[in-house]
Amino acid sequence: MSETPAQRYLDDMVARRGYVLDYHKVMAANDLPVLQAADALVGAAYLAQRSLGRDVKELLFILSLTVLRADKAHIKSHIRVALDIGVTPQEILEAIEIALPEAGVVAFQHGFDAWREVVDAPRLEPSQSGG
């Protein structure tokens, strides 16, 4: 079976980004030109080497996705990329915590839950019952 242009493009996206989302997969199969146009914008703003480093961009992505209450899988994908490029779990948590004063506890908890699941964060339990 020969590889299609859409399959090649999707595979290239994974190589460049370190991830793809479900909507990328569906768009590749159903409307490759629009996926390519959207990907070009992301490439210019996010992937291209400019003034901000990839680590800072990942932290900004994680924070903005948290504030927007994006799909947890989307937030997790950026957390994994951040970890892969050397951002620490603590740095990611601190970025998510910035959501608290501006977007509130509900938005924070959404991003926090994604972070907790990806990094398998340790937890403490109360010494006394009732907590």
Backbone as XML, in Angstrom:
<?xml version="1.0"?>
<chain id="A" units="angstrom">
  <residue number="1" name="MET">
    <atom name="N" x="0.846" y="-1.177" z="0.000"/>
    <atom name="CA" x="0.000" y="0.000" z="0.000"/>
    <atom name="C" x="0.888" y="1.235" z="0.000"/>
  </residue>
  <residue number="2" name="SER">
    <atom name="N" x="0.614" y="2.194" z="-0.883"/>
    <atom name="CA" x="1.449" y="3.387" z="-0.970"/>
    <atom name="C" x="0.987" y="4.425" z="0.042"/>
  </residue>
  <residue number="3" name="GLU">
    <atom name="N" x="1.945" y="5.193" z="0.513"/>
    <atom name="CA" x="1.665" y="6.248" z="1.471"/>
    <atom name="C" x="1.080" y="7.453" z="0.734"/>
  </residue>
  <residue number="4" name="THR">
    <atom name="N" x="0.012" y="7.998" z="1.244"/>
    <atom name="CA" x="-0.646" y="9.137" z="0.605"/>
    <atom name="C" x="0.029" y="10.444" z="1.010"/>
  </residue>
  <residue number="5" name="PRO">
    <atom name="N" x="-0.175" y="11.507" z="0.235"/>
    <atom name="CA" x="0.344" y="12.819" z="0.645"/>
    <atom name="C" x="-0.181" y="13.239" z="2.025"/>
  </residue>
  <residue number="6" name="ALA">
    <atom name="N" x="-1.441" y="12.932" z="2.324"/>
    <atom name="CA" x="-2.011" y="13.280" z="3.625"/>
    <atom name="C" x="-1.282" y="12.549" z="4.747"/>
  </residue>
  <residue number="7" name="GLN">
    <atom name="N" x="-0.972" y="11.263" z="4.542"/>
    <atom name="CA" x="-0.263" y="10.486" z="5.556"/>
    <atom name="C" x="1.149" y="11.033" z="5.754"/>
  </residue>
  <residue number="8" name="ARG">
    <atom name="N" x="1.813" y="11.365" z="4.658"/>
    <atom name="CA" x="3.159" y="11.946" z="4.756"/>
    <atom name="C" x="3.127" y="13.268" z="5.520"/>
  </residue>
  <residue number="9" name="TYR">
    <atom name="N" x="2.115" y="14.079" z="5.230"/>
    <atom name="CA" x="2.012" y="15.374" z="5.900"/>
    <atom name="C" x="1.773" y="15.197" z="7.397"/>
  </residue>
  <residue number="10" name="LEU">
    <atom name="N" x="0.881" y="14.288" z="7.769"/>
    <atom name="CA" x="0.610" y="14.017" z="9.174"/>
    <atom name="C" x="1.862" y="13.517" z="9.888"/>
  </residue>
  <residue number="11" name="ASP">
    <atom name="N" x="2.586" y="12.612" z="9.257"/>
    <atom name="CA" x="3.827" y="12.098" z="9.841"/>
    <atom name="C" x="4.861" y="13.213" z="10.008"/>
  </residue>
  <residue number="12" name="ASP">
    <atom name="N" x="4.913" y="14.128" z="9.040"/>
    <atom name="CA" x="5.816" y="15.272" z="9.146"/>
    <atom name="C" x="5.405" y="16.180" z="10.304"/>
  </residue>
  <residue number="13" name="MET">
    <atom name="N" x="4.109" y="16.361" z="10.500"/>
    <atom name="CA" x="3.632" y="17.176" z="11.630"/>
    <atom name="C" x="4.107" y="16.592" z="12.953"/>
  </residue>
  <residue number="14" name="VAL">
    <atom name="N" x="4.013" y="15.292" z="13.105"/>
    <atom name="CA" x="4.473" y="14.642" z="14.335"/>
    <atom name="C" x="5.966" y="14.898" z="14.530"/>
  </residue>
  <residue number="15" name="ALA">
    <atom name="N" x="6.740" y="14.780" z="13.465"/>
    <atom name="CA" x="8.184" y="14.995" z="13.558"/>
    <atom name="C" x="8.514" y="16.434" z="13.959"/>
  </residue>
  <residue number="16" name="ARG">
    <atom name="N" x="7.772" y="17.404" z="13.421"/>
    <atom name="CA" x="8.042" y="18.819" z="13.716"/>
    <atom name="C" x="7.527" y="19.246" z="15.086"/>
  </residue>
  <residue number="17" name="ARG">
    <atom name="N" x="6.356" y="18.775" z="15.459"/>
    <atom name="CA" x="5.701" y="19.236" z="16.684"/>
    <atom name="C" x="5.988" y="18.359" z="17.896"/>
  </residue>
  <residue number="18" name="GLY">
    <atom name="N" x="6.167" y="17.069" z="17.646"/>
    <atom name="CA" x="6.292" y="16.123" z="18.744"/>
    <atom name="C" x="4.951" y="15.520" z="19.149"/>
  </residue>
  <residue number="19" name="TYR">
    <atom name="N" x="3.888" y="15.880" z="18.457"/>
    <atom name="CA" x="2.548" y="15.385" z="18.757"/>
    <atom name="C" x="1.618" y="15.781" z="17.603"/>
  </residue>
  <residue number="20" name="VAL">
    <atom name="N" x="0.485" y="15.138" z="17.523"/>
    <atom name="CA" x="-0.659" y="15.611" z="16.742"/>
    <atom name="C" x="-1.899" y="15.332" z="17.579"/>
  </residue>
  <residue number="21" name="LEU">
    <atom name="N" x="-2.946" y="16.098" z="17.310"/>
    <atom name="CA" x="-4.208" y="15.935" z="18.008"/>
    <atom name="C" x="-5.176" y="15.157" z="17.132"/>
  </residue>
  <residue number="22" name="ASP">
    <atom name="N" x="-6.265" y="14.688" z="17.725"/>
    <atom name="CA" x="-7.258" y="13.933" z="16.962"/>
    <atom name="C" x="-7.786" y="14.740" z="15.783"/>
  </residue>
  <residue number="23" name="TYR">
    <atom name="N" x="-8.012" y="16.035" z="15.985"/>
    <atom name="CA" x="-8.555" y="16.818" z="14.877"/>
    <atom name="C" x="-7.561" y="16.925" z="13.728"/>
  </residue>
  <residue number="24" name="HIS">
    <atom name="N" x="-6.262" y="16.890" z="14.021"/>
    <atom name="CA" x="-5.257" y="16.884" z="12.945"/>
    <atom name="C" x="-5.413" y="15.624" z="12.095"/>
  </residue>
  <residue number="25" name="LYS">
    <atom name="N" x="-5.632" y="14.503" z="12.748"/>
    <atom name="CA" x="-5.769" y="13.223" z="12.048"/>
    <atom name="C" x="-6.991" y="13.225" z="11.133"/>
  </residue>
  <residue number="26" name="VAL">
    <atom name="N" x="-8.092" y="13.742" z="11.659"/>
    <atom name="CA" x="-9.324" y="13.771" z="10.879"/>
    <atom name="C" x="-9.207" y="14.771" z="9.731"/>
  </residue>
  <residue number="27" name="MET">
    <atom name="N" x="-8.628" y="15.930" z="10.005"/>
    <atom name="CA" x="-8.450" y="16.927" z="8.944"/>
    <atom name="C" x="-7.514" y="16.419" z="7.856"/>
  </residue>
  <residue number="28" name="ALA">
    <atom name="N" x="-6.477" y="15.702" z="8.236"/>
    <atom name="CA" x="-5.555" y="15.151" z="7.239"/>
    <atom name="C" x="-6.296" y="14.234" z="6.279"/>
  </residue>
  <residue number="29" name="ALA">
    <atom name="N" x="-7.216" y="13.463" z="6.805"/>
    <atom name="CA" x="-7.971" y="12.523" z="5.981"/>
    <atom name="C" x="-9.085" y="13.185" z="5.177"/>
  </residue>
  <residue number="30" name="ASN">
    <atom name="N" x="-9.565" y="14.344" z="5.641"/>
    <atom name="CA" x="-10.764" y="14.927" z="5.034"/>
    <atom name="C" x="-10.581" y="16.282" z="4.372"/>
  </residue>
  <residue number="31" name="ASP">
    <atom name="N" x="-9.608" y="17.076" z="4.814"/>
    <atom name="CA" x="-9.405" y="18.390" z="4.201"/>
    <atom name="C" x="-7.957" y="18.837" z="4.418"/>
  </residue>
  <residue number="32" name="LEU">
    <atom name="N" x="-7.072" y="18.179" z="3.709"/>
    <atom name="CA" x="-5.640" y="18.437" z="3.849"/>
    <atom name="C" x="-5.269" y="19.900" z="3.590"/>
  </residue>
  <residue number="33" name="PRO">
    <atom name="N" x="-5.803" y="20.584" z="2.585"/>
    <atom name="CA" x="-5.408" y="21.983" z="2.362"/>
    <atom name="C" x="-5.689" y="22.902" z="3.554"/>
  </residue>
  <residue number="34" name="VAL">
    <atom name="N" x="-6.810" y="22.711" z="4.230"/>
    <atom name="CA" x="-7.108" y="23.551" z="5.394"/>
    <atom name="C" x="-6.190" y="23.187" z="6.554"/>
  </residue>
  <residue number="35" name="LEU">
    <atom name="N" x="-5.917" y="21.915" z="6.737"/>
    <atom name="CA" x="-4.961" y="21.503" z="7.766"/>
    <atom name="C" x="-3.598" y="22.129" z="7.492"/>
  </residue>
  <residue number="36" name="GLN">
    <atom name="N" x="-3.155" y="22.107" z="6.255"/>
    <atom name="CA" x="-1.866" y="22.695" z="5.904"/>
    <atom name="C" x="-1.847" y="24.201" z="6.183"/>
  </residue>
  <residue number="37" name="ALA">
    <atom name="N" x="-2.945" y="24.893" z="5.895"/>
    <atom name="CA" x="-3.016" y="26.332" z="6.150"/>
    <atom name="C" x="-2.952" y="26.619" z="7.653"/>
  </residue>
  <residue number="38" name="ALA">
    <atom name="N" x="-3.712" y="25.874" z="8.436"/>
    <atom name="CA" x="-3.687" y="26.059" z="9.889"/>
    <atom name="C" x="-2.312" y="25.718" z="10.453"/>
  </residue>
  <residue number="39" name="ASP">
    <atom name="N" x="-1.718" y="24.666" z="9.939"/>
    <atom name="CA" x="-0.397" y="24.245" z="10.396"/>
    <atom name="C" x="0.670" y="25.290" z="10.052"/>
  </residue>
  <residue number="40" name="ALA">
    <atom name="N" x="0.512" y="25.960" z="8.923"/>
    <atom name="CA" x="1.469" y="27.002" z="8.548"/>
    <atom name="C" x="1.428" y="28.159" z="9.557"/>
  </residue>
  <residue number="41" name="LEU">
    <atom name="N" x="0.236" y="28.521" z="10.009"/>
    <atom name="CA" x="0.108" y="29.573" z="11.016"/>
    <atom name="C" x="0.774" y="29.148" z="12.323"/>
  </residue>
  <residue number="42" name="VAL">
    <atom name="N" x="0.505" y="27.929" z="12.746"/>
    <atom name="CA" x="1.123" y="27.402" z="13.958"/>
    <atom name="C" x="2.642" y="27.358" z="13.784"/>
  </residue>
  <residue number="43" name="GLY">
    <atom name="N" x="3.093" y="26.975" z="12.612"/>
    <atom name="CA" x="4.530" y="26.931" z="12.352"/>
    <atom name="C" x="5.185" y="28.294" z="12.501"/>
  </residue>
  <residue number="44" name="ALA">
    <atom name="N" x="4.539" y="29.318" z="11.980"/>
    <atom name="CA" x="5.097" y="30.669" z="12.056"/>
    <atom name="C" x="5.087" y="31.211" z="13.481"/>
  </residue>
  <residue number="45" name="ALA">
    <atom name="N" x="4.005" y="30.994" z="14.206"/>
    <atom name="CA" x="3.868" y="31.573" z="15.537"/>
    <atom name="C" x="4.496" y="30.731" z="16.639"/>
  </residue>
  <residue number="46" name="TYR">
    <atom name="N" x="4.578" y="29.433" z="16.449"/>
    <atom name="CA" x="4.940" y="28.526" z="17.535"/>
    <atom name="C" x="6.220" y="27.743" z="17.266"/>
  </residue>
  <residue number="47" name="LEU">
    <atom name="N" x="6.354" y="27.172" z="16.094"/>
    <atom name="CA" x="7.491" y="26.294" z="15.837"/>
    <atom name="C" x="8.724" y="27.025" z="15.332"/>
  </residue>
  <residue number="48" name="ALA">
    <atom name="N" x="8.531" y="28.110" z="14.608"/>
    <atom name="CA" x="9.680" y="28.836" z="14.049"/>
    <atom name="C" x="10.523" y="29.420" z="15.178"/>
  </residue>
  <residue number="49" name="GLN">
    <atom name="N" x="11.834" y="29.323" z="15.021"/>
    <atom name="CA" x="12.738" y="29.904" z="16.005"/>
    <atom name="C" x="12.712" y="31.413" z="15.860"/>
  </residue>
  <residue number="50" name="ARG">
    <atom name="N" x="12.254" y="32.069" z="16.905"/>
    <atom name="CA" x="12.186" y="33.521" z="16.938"/>
    <atom name="C" x="12.777" y="33.977" z="18.266"/>
  </residue>
  <residue number="51" name="SER">
    <atom name="N" x="12.250" y="35.000" z="18.872"/>
    <atom name="CA" x="12.808" y="35.515" z="20.130"/>
    <atom name="C" x="12.552" y="34.602" z="21.318"/>
  </residue>
  <residue number="52" name="LEU">
    <atom name="N" x="11.362" y="34.023" z="21.396"/>
    <atom name="CA" x="11.033" y="33.143" z="22.514"/>
    <atom name="C" x="11.502" y="31.728" z="22.215"/>
  </residue>
  <residue number="53" name="GLY">
    <atom name="N" x="12.067" y="31.097" z="23.214"/>
    <atom name="CA" x="12.498" y="29.711" z="23.068"/>
    <atom name="C" x="11.318" y="28.762" z="23.116"/>
  </residue>
  <residue number="54" name="ARG">
    <atom name="N" x="11.542" y="27.549" z="22.671"/>
    <atom name="CA" x="10.472" y="26.542" z="22.640"/>
    <atom name="C" x="9.939" y="26.259" z="24.042"/>
  </residue>
  <residue number="55" name="ASP">
    <atom name="N" x="10.815" y="26.311" z="25.063"/>
    <atom name="CA" x="10.358" y="26.067" z="26.429"/>
    <atom name="C" x="9.355" y="27.125" z="26.882"/>
  </residue>
  <residue number="56" name="VAL">
    <atom name="N" x="9.640" y="28.378" z="26.600"/>
    <atom name="CA" x="8.723" y="29.462" z="26.969"/>
    <atom name="C" x="7.418" y="29.328" z="26.192"/>
  </residue>
  <residue number="57" name="LYS">
    <atom name="N" x="7.513" y="29.010" z="24.920"/>
    <atom name="CA" x="6.302" y="28.849" z="24.112"/>
    <atom name="C" x="5.435" y="27.715" z="24.652"/>
  </residue>
  <residue number="58" name="GLU">
    <atom name="N" x="6.051" y="26.623" z="25.063"/>
    <atom name="CA" x="5.267" y="25.510" z="25.619"/>
    <atom name="C" x="4.565" y="25.940" z="26.903"/>
  </residue>
  <residue number="59" name="LEU">
    <atom name="N" x="5.267" y="26.667" z="27.769"/>
    <atom name="CA" x="4.638" y="27.136" z="28.999"/>
    <atom name="C" x="3.472" y="28.073" z="28.702"/>
  </residue>
  <residue number="60" name="LEU">
    <atom name="N" x="3.646" y="28.940" z="27.712"/>
    <atom name="CA" x="2.556" y="29.838" z="27.322"/>
    <atom name="C" x="1.379" y="29.058" z="26.755"/>
  </residue>
  <residue number="61" name="PHE">
    <atom name="N" x="1.679" y="28.052" z="25.949"/>
    <atom name="CA" x="0.617" y="27.209" z="25.392"/>
    <atom name="C" x="-0.144" y="26.511" z="26.520"/>
  </residue>
  <residue number="62" name="ILE">
    <atom name="N" x="0.586" y="25.935" z="27.458"/>
    <atom name="CA" x="-0.053" y="25.218" z="28.565"/>
    <atom name="C" x="-0.942" y="26.166" z="29.362"/>
  </residue>
  <residue number="63" name="LEU">
    <atom name="N" x="-0.444" y="27.350" z="29.650"/>
    <atom name="CA" x="-1.238" y="28.327" z="30.392"/>
    <atom name="C" x="-2.467" y="28.761" z="29.602"/>
  </residue>
  <residue number="64" name="SER">
    <atom name="N" x="-2.280" y="29.112" z="28.342"/>
    <atom name="CA" x="-3.429" y="29.588" z="27.569"/>
    <atom name="C" x="-4.463" y="28.487" z="27.370"/>
  </residue>
  <residue number="65" name="LEU">
    <atom name="N" x="-4.029" y="27.270" z="27.142"/>
    <atom name="CA" x="-4.977" y="26.158" z="27.004"/>
    <atom name="C" x="-5.713" y="25.898" z="28.312"/>
  </residue>
  <residue number="66" name="THR">
    <atom name="N" x="-5.009" y="26.084" z="29.438"/>
    <atom name="CA" x="-5.642" y="25.933" z="30.748"/>
    <atom name="C" x="-6.725" y="26.984" z="30.939"/>
  </residue>
  <residue number="67" name="VAL">
    <atom name="N" x="-6.394" y="28.240" z="30.658"/>
    <atom name="CA" x="-7.349" y="29.333" z="30.826"/>
    <atom name="C" x="-8.558" y="29.139" z="29.919"/>
  </residue>
  <residue number="68" name="LEU">
    <atom name="N" x="-8.333" y="28.634" z="28.721"/>
    <atom name="CA" x="-9.432" y="28.387" z="27.788"/>
    <atom name="C" x="-10.197" y="27.103" z="28.099"/>
  </residue>
  <residue number="69" name="ARG">
    <atom name="N" x="-9.701" y="26.342" z="29.061"/>
    <atom name="CA" x="-10.268" y="25.036" z="29.415"/>
    <atom name="C" x="-10.363" y="24.135" z="28.197"/>
  </residue>
  <residue number="70" name="ALA">
    <atom name="N" x="-9.262" y="24.098" z="27.480"/>
    <atom name="CA" x="-9.173" y="23.247" z="26.292"/>
    <atom name="C" x="-9.306" y="21.781" z="26.692"/>
  </residue>
  <residue number="71" name="ASP">
    <atom name="N" x="-9.510" y="20.957" z="25.693"/>
    <atom name="CA" x="-9.571" y="19.522" z="25.919"/>
    <atom name="C" x="-8.329" y="19.075" z="26.688"/>
  </residue>
  <residue number="72" name="LYS">
    <atom name="N" x="-8.538" y="18.248" z="27.705"/>
    <atom name="CA" x="-7.425" y="17.814" z="28.554"/>
    <atom name="C" x="-6.328" y="17.123" z="27.743"/>
  </residue>
  <residue number="73" name="ALA">
    <atom name="N" x="-6.697" y="16.388" z="26.718"/>
    <atom name="CA" x="-5.694" y="15.717" z="25.882"/>
    <atom name="C" x="-4.785" y="16.739" z="25.208"/>
  </residue>
  <residue number="74" name="HIS">
    <atom name="N" x="-5.342" y="17.881" z="24.822"/>
    <atom name="CA" x="-4.547" y="18.931" z="24.187"/>
    <atom name="C" x="-3.548" y="19.518" z="25.186"/>
  </residue>
  <residue number="75" name="ILE">
    <atom name="N" x="-4.016" y="19.804" z="26.388"/>
    <atom name="CA" x="-3.119" y="20.318" z="27.420"/>
    <atom name="C" x="-2.026" y="19.300" z="27.720"/>
  </residue>
  <residue number="76" name="LYS">
    <atom name="N" x="-2.416" y="18.053" z="27.871"/>
    <atom name="CA" x="-1.439" y="17.003" z="28.174"/>
    <atom name="C" x="-0.382" y="16.880" z="27.078"/>
  </residue>
  <residue number="77" name="SER">
    <atom name="N" x="-0.776" y="17.037" z="25.823"/>
    <atom name="CA" x="0.201" y="16.911" z="24.737"/>
    <atom name="C" x="1.285" y="17.976" z="24.870"/>
  </residue>
  <residue number="78" name="HIS">
    <atom name="N" x="0.911" y="19.185" z="25.254"/>
    <atom name="CA" x="1.908" y="20.241" z="25.421"/>
    <atom name="C" x="2.723" y="20.041" z="26.699"/>
  </residue>
  <residue number="79" name="ILE">
    <atom name="N" x="2.132" y="19.495" z="27.730"/>
    <atom name="CA" x="2.897" y="19.170" z="28.941"/>
    <atom name="C" x="3.959" y="18.133" z="28.608"/>
  </residue>
  <residue number="80" name="ARG">
    <atom name="N" x="3.591" y="17.114" z="27.843"/>
    <atom name="CA" x="4.571" y="16.075" z="27.477"/>
    <atom name="C" x="5.698" y="16.651" z="26.629"/>
  </residue>
  <residue number="81" name="VAL">
    <atom name="N" x="5.355" y="17.508" z="25.672"/>
    <atom name="CA" x="6.398" y="18.135" z="24.848"/>
    <atom name="C" x="7.317" y="18.975" z="25.735"/>
  </residue>
  <residue number="82" name="ALA">
    <atom name="N" x="6.737" y="19.754" z="26.645"/>
    <atom name="CA" x="7.543" y="20.583" z="27.543"/>
    <atom name="C" x="8.506" y="19.721" z="28.350"/>
  </residue>
  <residue number="83" name="LEU">
    <atom name="N" x="8.011" y="18.635" z="28.897"/>
    <atom name="CA" x="8.881" y="17.729" z="29.659"/>
    <atom name="C" x="9.980" y="17.160" z="28.770"/>
  </residue>
  <residue number="84" name="ASP">
    <atom name="N" x="9.620" y="16.790" z="27.547"/>
    <atom name="CA" x="10.593" y="16.214" z="26.618"/>
    <atom name="C" x="11.723" y="17.182" z="26.276"/>
  </residue>
  <residue number="85" name="ILE">
    <atom name="N" x="11.431" y="18.483" z="26.285"/>
    <atom name="CA" x="12.468" y="19.455" z="25.932"/>
    <atom name="C" x="13.167" y="20.031" z="27.163"/>
  </residue>
  <residue number="86" name="GLY">
    <atom name="N" x="12.870" y="19.469" z="28.340"/>
    <atom name="CA" x="13.627" y="19.843" z="29.526"/>
    <atom name="C" x="12.950" y="20.763" z="30.520"/>
  </residue>
  <residue number="87" name="VAL">
    <atom name="N" x="11.697" y="21.127" z="30.279"/>
    <atom name="CA" x="10.973" y="21.931" z="31.255"/>
    <atom name="C" x="10.645" y="21.019" z="32.435"/>
  </residue>
  <residue number="88" name="THR">
    <atom name="N" x="10.800" y="21.526" z="33.644"/>
    <atom name="CA" x="10.555" y="20.689" z="34.822"/>
    <atom name="C" x="9.072" y="20.670" z="35.174"/>
  </residue>
  <residue number="89" name="PRO">
    <atom name="N" x="8.641" y="19.613" z="35.860"/>
    <atom name="CA" x="7.255" y="19.583" z="36.326"/>
    <atom name="C" x="6.901" y="20.815" z="37.177"/>
  </residue>
  <residue number="90" name="GLN">
    <atom name="N" x="7.842" y="21.272" z="38.001"/>
    <atom name="CA" x="7.584" y="22.442" z="38.842"/>
    <atom name="C" x="7.373" y="23.696" z="38.001"/>
  </residue>
  <residue number="91" name="GLU">
    <atom name="N" x="8.175" y="23.867" z="36.957"/>
    <atom name="CA" x="8.003" y="25.026" z="36.076"/>
    <atom name="C" x="6.643" y="24.999" z="35.390"/>
  </residue>
  <residue number="92" name="ILE">
    <atom name="N" x="6.223" y="23.822" z="34.981"/>
    <atom name="CA" x="4.909" y="23.690" z="34.335"/>
    <atom name="C" x="3.806" y="24.022" z="35.329"/>
  </residue>
  <residue number="93" name="LEU">
    <atom name="N" x="3.921" y="23.512" z="36.554"/>
    <atom name="CA" x="2.923" y="23.804" z="37.577"/>
    <atom name="C" x="2.851" y="25.311" z="37.832"/>
  </residue>
  <residue number="94" name="GLU">
    <atom name="N" x="3.992" y="25.966" z="37.929"/>
    <atom name="CA" x="4.004" y="27.409" z="38.171"/>
    <atom name="C" x="3.333" y="28.169" z="37.033"/>
  </residue>
  <residue number="95" name="ALA">
    <atom name="N" x="3.499" y="27.714" z="35.807"/>
    <atom name="CA" x="2.816" y="28.353" z="34.677"/>
    <atom name="C" x="1.307" y="28.174" z="34.802"/>
  </residue>
  <residue number="96" name="ILE">
    <atom name="N" x="0.871" y="26.982" z="35.153"/>
    <atom name="CA" x="-0.560" y="26.717" z="35.313"/>
    <atom name="C" x="-1.130" y="27.549" z="36.457"/>
  </residue>
  <residue number="97" name="GLU">
    <atom name="N" x="-0.356" y="27.737" z="37.503"/>
    <atom name="CA" x="-0.824" y="28.507" z="38.657"/>
    <atom name="C" x="-1.111" y="29.972" z="38.309"/>
  </residue>
  <residue number="98" name="ILE">
    <atom name="N" x="-0.523" y="30.476" z="37.251"/>
    <atom name="CA" x="-0.797" y="31.845" z="36.819"/>
    <atom name="C" x="-2.271" y="31.999" z="36.431"/>
  </residue>
  <residue number="99" name="ALA">
    <atom name="N" x="-2.926" y="30.907" z="36.100"/>
    <atom name="CA" x="-4.350" y="30.963" z="35.766"/>
    <atom name="C" x="-5.210" y="31.356" z="36.969"/>
  </residue>
  <residue number="100" name="LEU">
    <atom name="N" x="-4.736" y="31.081" z="38.169"/>
    <atom name="CA" x="-5.559" y="31.329" z="39.361"/>
    <atom name="C" x="-6.058" y="32.768" z="39.478"/>
  </residue>
  <residue number="101" name="PRO">
    <atom name="N" x="-5.193" y="33.795" z="39.471"/>
    <atom name="CA" x="-5.716" y="35.144" z="39.681"/>
    <atom name="C" x="-6.538" y="35.683" z="38.510"/>
  </residue>
  <residue number="102" name="GLU">
    <atom name="N" x="-6.279" y="35.237" z="37.308"/>
    <atom name="CA" x="-6.963" y="35.796" z="36.139"/>
    <atom name="C" x="-8.166" y="34.984" z="35.675"/>
  </residue>
  <residue number="103" name="ALA">
    <atom name="N" x="-8.094" y="33.673" z="35.789"/>
    <atom name="CA" x="-9.165" y="32.829" z="35.251"/>
    <atom name="C" x="-9.912" y="32.057" z="36.325"/>
  </residue>
  <residue number="104" name="GLY">
    <atom name="N" x="-9.368" y="31.999" z="37.535"/>
    <atom name="CA" x="-10.059" y="31.364" z="38.644"/>
    <atom name="C" x="-9.697" y="29.912" z="38.880"/>
  </residue>
  <residue number="105" name="VAL">
    <atom name="N" x="-10.262" y="29.415" z="39.963"/>
    <atom name="CA" x="-9.953" y="28.067" z="40.440"/>
    <atom name="C" x="-10.392" y="26.989" z="39.459"/>
  </residue>
  <residue number="106" name="VAL">
    <atom name="N" x="-11.553" y="27.152" z="38.837"/>
    <atom name="CA" x="-12.065" y="26.111" z="37.932"/>
    <atom name="C" x="-11.122" y="25.917" z="36.752"/>
  </residue>
  <residue number="107" name="ALA">
    <atom name="N" x="-10.679" y="27.018" z="36.147"/>
    <atom name="CA" x="-9.731" y="26.913" z="35.031"/>
    <atom name="C" x="-8.417" y="26.310" z="35.513"/>
  </residue>
  <residue number="108" name="PHE">
    <atom name="N" x="-7.925" y="26.782" z="36.657"/>
    <atom name="CA" x="-6.687" y="26.234" z="37.213"/>
    <atom name="C" x="-6.799" y="24.733" z="37.414"/>
  </residue>
  <residue number="109" name="GLN">
    <atom name="N" x="-7.879" y="24.288" z="38.034"/>
    <atom name="CA" x="-8.038" y="22.857" z="38.316"/>
    <atom name="C" x="-8.037" y="22.021" z="37.043"/>
  </residue>
  <residue number="110" name="HIS">
    <atom name="N" x="-8.571" y="22.580" z="35.976"/>
    <atom name="CA" x="-8.599" y="21.858" z="34.702"/>
    <atom name="C" x="-7.170" y="21.580" z="34.224"/>
  </residue>
  <residue number="111" name="GLY">
    <atom name="N" x="-6.336" y="22.599" z="34.201"/>
    <atom name="CA" x="-4.943" y="22.415" z="33.801"/>
    <atom name="C" x="-4.165" y="21.610" z="34.816"/>
  </residue>
  <residue number="112" name="PHE">
    <atom name="N" x="-4.448" y="21.841" z="36.090"/>
    <atom name="CA" x="-3.766" y="21.107" z="37.161"/>
    <atom name="C" x="-4.017" y="19.615" z="37.040"/>
  </residue>
  <residue number="113" name="ASP">
    <atom name="N" x="-5.257" y="19.227" z="36.756"/>
    <atom name="CA" x="-5.565" y="17.801" z="36.612"/>
    <atom name="C" x="-4.789" y="17.177" z="35.458"/>
  </residue>
  <residue number="114" name="ALA">
    <atom name="N" x="-4.660" y="17.907" z="34.359"/>
    <atom name="CA" x="-3.873" y="17.398" z="33.234"/>
    <atom name="C" x="-2.417" y="17.224" z="33.652"/>
  </residue>
  <residue number="115" name="TRP">
    <atom name="N" x="-1.864" y="18.225" z="34.335"/>
    <atom name="CA" x="-0.473" y="18.172" z="34.809"/>
    <atom name="C" x="-0.273" y="17.000" z="35.761"/>
  </residue>
  <residue number="116" name="ARG">
    <atom name="N" x="-1.177" y="16.885" z="36.743"/>
    <atom name="CA" x="-1.082" y="15.825" z="37.758"/>
    <atom name="C" x="-1.051" y="14.451" z="37.109"/>
  </residue>
  <residue number="117" name="GLU">
    <atom name="N" x="-1.890" y="14.249" z="36.114"/>
    <atom name="CA" x="-1.950" y="12.950" z="35.442"/>
    <atom name="C" x="-0.687" y="12.671" z="34.640"/>
  </residue>
  <residue number="118" name="VAL">
    <atom name="N" x="-0.155" y="13.675" z="33.957"/>
    <atom name="CA" x="1.034" y="13.458" z="33.122"/>
    <atom name="C" x="2.268" y="13.195" z="33.979"/>
  </residue>
  <residue number="119" name="VAL">
    <atom name="N" x="2.453" y="13.992" z="35.038"/>
    <atom name="CA" x="3.689" y="13.858" z="35.832"/>
    <atom name="C" x="3.540" y="12.871" z="36.970"/>
  </residue>
  <residue number="120" name="ASP">
    <atom name="N" x="2.336" y="12.313" z="37.130"/>
    <atom name="CA" x="2.069" y="11.381" z="38.221"/>
    <atom name="C" x="2.507" y="11.998" z="39.546"/>
  </residue>
  <residue number="121" name="ALA">
    <atom name="N" x="1.969" y="13.188" z="39.819"/>
    <atom name="CA" x="2.366" y="13.971" z="40.989"/>
    <atom name="C" x="2.074" y="13.230" z="42.284"/>
  </residue>
  <residue number="122" name="PRO">
    <atom name="N" x="3.021" y="13.285" z="43.212"/>
    <atom name="CA" x="2.766" y="12.653" z="44.514"/>
    <atom name="C" x="1.688" y="13.419" z="45.270"/>
  </residue>
  <residue number="123" name="ARG">
    <atom name="N" x="1.095" y="12.765" z="46.226"/>
    <atom name="CA" x="0.052" y="13.411" z="47.030"/>
    <atom name="C" x="0.221" y="13.032" z="48.488"/>
  </residue>
  <residue number="124" name="LEU">
    <atom name="N" x="-0.275" y="13.865" z="49.339"/>
    <atom name="CA" x="-0.345" y="13.581" z="50.768"/>
    <atom name="C" x="-1.799" y="13.346" z="51.127"/>
  </residue>
  <residue number="125" name="GLU">
    <atom name="N" x="-2.004" y="12.531" z="52.120"/>
    <atom name="CA" x="-3.331" y="12.319" z="52.663"/>
    <atom name="C" x="-3.347" y="12.860" z="54.086"/>
  </residue>
  <residue number="126" name="PRO">
    <atom name="N" x="-4.496" y="13.339" z="54.532"/>
    <atom name="CA" x="-4.582" y="13.864" z="55.897"/>
    <atom name="C" x="-4.263" y="12.782" z="56.929"/>
  </residue>
  <residue number="127" name="SER">
    <atom name="N" x="-3.605" y="13.189" z="57.994"/>
    <atom name="CA" x="-3.294" y="12.256" z="59.073"/>
    <atom name="C" x="-4.552" y="11.871" z="59.846"/>
  </residue>
  <residue number="128" name="GLN">
    <atom name="N" x="-5.489" y="12.787" z="59.896"/>
    <atom name="CA" x="-6.747" y="12.568" z="60.605"/>
    <atom name="C" x="-7.833" y="12.218" z="59.588"/>
  </residue>
  <residue number="129" name="SER">
    <atom name="N" x="-8.813" y="11.448" z="59.994"/>
    <atom name="CA" x="-9.927" y="11.163" z="59.091"/>
    <atom name="C" x="-10.783" y="12.407" z="58.965"/>
  </residue>
  <residue number="130" name="GLY">
    <atom name="N" x="-11.566" y="12.468" z="57.904"/>
    <atom name="CA" x="-12.427" y="13.612" z="57.656"/>
    <atom name="C" x="-11.942" y="14.476" z="56.524"/>
  </residue>
  <residue number="131" name="GLY">
    <atom name="N" x="-10.820" y="14.128" z="55.879"/>
    <atom name="CA" x="-10.301" y="14.945" z="54.779"/>
    <atom name="C" x="-10.299" y="14.200" z="53.556"/>
  </residue>
</chain>
